[in-house]
Amino acid sequence: MSKVSIWWQASRPFSFTVSILPPILGSIIAKMESPGLKIDWLLFALALIGCVIAHAGANMIGDYFDFKKRVDREGTFGSSGVLISNLIEPKKVFMGSIVAYVIASSIGIYIAASIPNGMYLILIIIIGAVLGLFYAAEPFSFKYHALGDLAVFISFGPAMTLGAYFVQAHHFSWTPVLYAIPAAFLVDAVLHSNNLRDIKNDSVVNIKTVAILIGEQNSKRMYYGLIISAYISVILLITANGLPTVSLITLLSLPLALKLIGIVKRKNKVPDQQFIMIDAATAQLHSVFSVLFVVSLLVQYYFMS
């Protein structure tokens, strides 16, 4: 395997959909709220690249601390696998994450310096950086203290979407925060499915996830709740906050959602090799749902407004 392939694996690219959606969603909402607004495509591209690179950095530093704390070890499945397989030295993965954060931070500083009220954007970036960097890193280690769900919900939901909105609109709005919530439930479902799968492996080391605290049966119920909440929140946003009715096309992803709920419900009867991929399968649901959500906003703006 080439070095490029190894580093690509270390970044966990299957999860990048959760950091690609917010810049797109935030920019679309900015355009919808201000039809005369001209999208700055350079800043849009930089924001998108910055979000993905920061996400890659968070993944790598998460792998480093999971390996260091023996959360990831032979026989476990939650990481990229590059450290367990001894494909890269741990210190190189750590330095790779730092390099990613430096690049992402530099992009953020450049964007902030290029727009009005850029200091407010810096505050949003700091919030996202703290939640991502200290998701697993000491001294906070949100993941190991049952705060990982909250961290990913905020960072890959409202924070990133509001940041991308601000890049184009140069001011705050509640709309990107609220419209980010449905997909944020599914981002958390990706994490929670991972933690549900790994309850036994994680329980033998000194960490606490929500799945460990509430047990397997309640963790299954929480998974169902996160999935269903994505669809309920779309309906609530349509009825109470002006989300276009065409956003009901997200219901086209419901068969996949119900399939995943069924797999989790039958966890003990599903072959291990199938359930190992529950987090990747949930990430696929997030992708399908998010694309439908974005398409609904584009249809509303270009054809129905």
Secondary structure by P-SEA (a helix, b strand, c coil): ccaaaaaaaaaccccaaaaaaaaaaaaaaaaaaccccccaaaaaaaaaaaaaaaaaaaaaaaaaaaaaaccccccccccccccccccccaaaaaaaaaaaaaaaaaaaaaaaaacccaaaaaaaaaaaaaaaaaccccccccccccaaaaaaaaaacaaaaaaaaaaccccccaaaaaaaaaaaaaaaaaaaaaaaaaaaaaaacccccccccccaaaaaaaaaaaaaaaaaaaaaaaacccccccccccccaaaaaaaaaaaaaaccccccccccaaaaaaaaaaaaaaaaaaaaaaaaacccc
